[in-house]
Each structure stands twice: as structure tokens, then as C-alpha cells.
Amino acid sequence: MKMLIDGEFIDKNEHYDVINPYDGELIDTIPIADKGDVNKAIDAARKAQKSLNCLSSKQVSENLFDACEELSSCADEIASLIVLEAGKPYKAAVAEVNRSIETLRFTSEEAKRIYGESIPLDATGSADERFMAFTQKIPLGVVAAITPFNFPVNLALHKIAPAIAAKNAVVMKPSKEAPLAALRLAEIINNHFDDGVINAVTGYGSEIGDALIYSPDIAKISFTGSVATGMYIASHAASKKLTLELGGNDPLIVLEDADIEKAVDEAVTGAFTFSGQICCGVKRIILDNKVADEFIDLLIEKTSRLKIGNPMDESTDIGPVINKEAALNIEEVVNNSIRDGAELLLGGERRDCIIEPTILDNVNMSMEVVAYETFGPVAPILRVEGLDEAIEVANNTQYGLQAGVFTENVHSALRCANEIEAGTVYVNKAPSYRVDSMPFGGFKSSGTGKEGIKYAIEDMCRTKLIAFNRN
Ligand code: NAD
């Protein structure tokens, strides 16, 4: 596949290989952009933004809706690309594409609801002046969208669609590991807007990243990815508007009065969907000792039923992680935690890029597996005595994306809701749940700013005050 700059599909002499993590086969080669290509894309976006800004909101909404219809008609093709490049099990890839269709439809509706407000300047101004004043939400200009491998289409759309709804042009940089479905998405969006409204540059994150970060024509960087890359961007792009959706280490707390069966079902989905490679997946299971054994027995039973295999197979639950390096790293982290005293209850084995769903008991917060985000199919269990310790352990991390608590006691639920430091706290629901109407984004090292269509659009605008002196 080729890059998309100013409506043209551009190739380069230098390429890198996109490899299927399940069987190691070559899927495609992708051009490696240099700084000059990025600058061309930014330039095209800058020019296209001016014409986009002249479209009515109704027209922008209709174009987004048409793109949504086209995406819908290519759903299976795009889901298959996600399976091939990211190793995502087919049913999860289909779910991602369906989610993306909804994201685009939701954004086309929201594009018609970008409101300012009337401002009572006489509330504090000089009594002699009588103003009529209001704010307008206006576009920022050109937005850079930098996205990770794990939801290559949906997370790209969470940036591109709100940016365009607010009449910004976009330069996107898809994940190096999983660029194919994102490039098809860019092509689809491009079919419904003027050339240059959406551009996609491929290649090395650091080179493209720096060209975007240091360009005076990029007004905002919307980034989703690891804490390390997010912190690099934040420290080098101080003058730009930033949205950073970063890593997580989400706790699922199960208290003594929880519905255990329900909590286990949610833990299995939250910890093992897409081999645990979900930012807001369940990364730590915090169990009250009184129910720990009952929970663990059921967790082992239900996890053992997950089917490991070829992600293209519709019945597969667990496929590979994104590449060999990631698989080796997860294996090492698991082995280190066993060396440090954790007990292996299930899994732990690696075959090429596949890691068996792994359950570890007697984990504590000093172990690497929970001290940092482990982006793999690993469910570490931390045992606690009661609610106070559960909250303390939940908060004992640099991350704060989502959290969940299972309890039938409203007072315990309220304490968790109030005291856990996370962007979302669910009661009787595990982390990893996300819909487009909610504000999504983490506290602490998990990021800054919110996505979710309405909130993302707000962050894709500047506020201008217009005031008429009526004296
Ligand atoms: P990553 O940080 O390695 O890469 C993300 C993107 O940044 C890629 O496109 C990459 O090429 C680019 N990049 C790399 N170096 C760069 C640089 N110096 N400047 C600019 N861009 C650069 O992340 P990943 O491995 O693709 O994704 C996994 C991570 O993403 C996990 O930590 C996960 O928790 C996080 N994530 C967060 C959310 C969220 O919404 N909070 C969602 C999904 C994934």
C-alpha cells in the first residue's frame, strides 16, 4: 500500500515489511516517509483546511455520513486486514469495524451540534457599556493524529472524525506495525472530502513524529500510544494543543459481597480480549481474601475454555501478540514475577508470538508485571483484606485510566467511585468498556484530555469571543 498525500497515493524507494504476527508471512510493504514528505502532507492539509472551513456544518456532516456508508460496505475487507497485520482474532476485528462505523455515524450527527454560547459581559464589565457577546467554536487548523497498533481503525477514527467534524484537516501517522487498515480508512475518508483534508504518512515514528512535533503549521497533536512516547511528545510539543491517550494498569476489585460469577466473566473478557492488548483492559485483579479462592477456581475454569489459534478462524479467542519482541518481553515479565514469588496458576507458555492466557496469584505491587503496564494476556491477582486495602492497592500505580469494582454494597461502591484515581470508575462492570457517548481518558500518567466524540470535538476547536458594544 502507499501513503496518501494531497489526494495522491505516493510510493517511495525505501520500504519496510508488514508481517503477519501469527505465521510470520509478509503481507505488504509500506513506504518510509521522510521529513520532506511530512512537510508536503502538512502543506496540503493547511491549504485544504481553508476550503473545508467554507463548507456548511450540514455538508461536513453529510460527507462524514457518506464515508460511514462506504466504510460499512468494506467492513469485511477492513476487518480481514486488521486480523492479518495485528493478529487480532477475527470476531474482535469485526467488532472493531462495527464500532468504527458507529463512531463515524455518531460523529456525522455531532458535527451539527458545535455550539458557542452567549456571554453576559455586563456581569463584571463597566456599567456604562452594554454588550451583546457570544463565543464561536472555530477550527484549530491542521491536526496531527498519531495512533497505536491495537485498534488501528477505531482509534484513528476517534481523532480523524472529530477533527474533520470541527473543520480541521488532518495528517495521520498510523502505527508502523499495523498501517494497512488505517491507510484504507484514510482512502475512504479522502473519497468524500477535498484532496488534502486527510493525509496519511507512514514510516518511523520518531522521524515522522519529530517532523509533526516541530512544524509550526501543526496546531494540535492527538496521540494514542505508550506512556514513553506520549511523554516524549509532551516534552517537545509544549506550544501545541495536546490530547494524550496513554497506557493503563487498570484494576478490577472484587469485594466479599460481589456477584462472583458475573465478576469472573468480566475479568476473562477484560484481561484476555485481543490477548490483553487493550489500553483499558483488566491489568490487575484485586481480590478480597474472603472470596479469592472461589473467584480463582472459576477464573481458571473459564479461562481454560478460551480457544487459542489462528486469528482468521472465527472461533479463535486468543491469537498472537503484535510481534516477537513483545512476546519475549511478556514472557520475561511473567518469569520474573514467578522468580520474585508469584504463583503460576495457568498458562505461562509462549509459542512464537502466542502467549497462553496466564493467571498469576500472590502478586504484589513491587513486581514488574503490575508495577508497569503488561500489554499481554496476563491476569495478575493481588490479594487484599477488605475495602481500605483494595483502594490503596488500586491507587498504588502511576496509571489511572479505568477501574472497576464488583460489590453489592452501595457504600463500598461509593467509596471506590470517590477514592479511586482513574478517568472512569465502573461499579459491577470491568474496565475495557468504552462507548462513543462517554468521555474517555486517563488521570496521572495515563494521559491528558478526553476523547469520546462530543469531548474530542470540543478539544478540536478554539473558542473565539465576539462582542458588540451596543452603546
Ligand atoms: P507506541 O507508543 O509504541 O506507538 C504509538 C504511535 O506512536 C505509533 O504510530 C508509533 O509509530 C508512534 N511513535 C513512535 N515513536 C514516536 C515519536 N518519537 N514521536 C511520535 N510518534 C511516535 O504504542 P503502541 O505499542 O503502538 O501501542 C500500545 C500502547 O498504546 C499501550 O501502552 C496502550 O496502553 C496504549 N494505548 C492507549 C490507549 C488509550 O486510549 N489510552 C488506547 C490504545 C492503546
Residues whose N, C-alpha, C, O or C-beta is under 5 A from the ligand:
A	BS01	NAD	I146 T147 P148 F149 K173 P174 S175 K176 G205 S206 G209 D210 T224 G225 S226 V227 T229 E245 L246 G247 G248 C279 S446
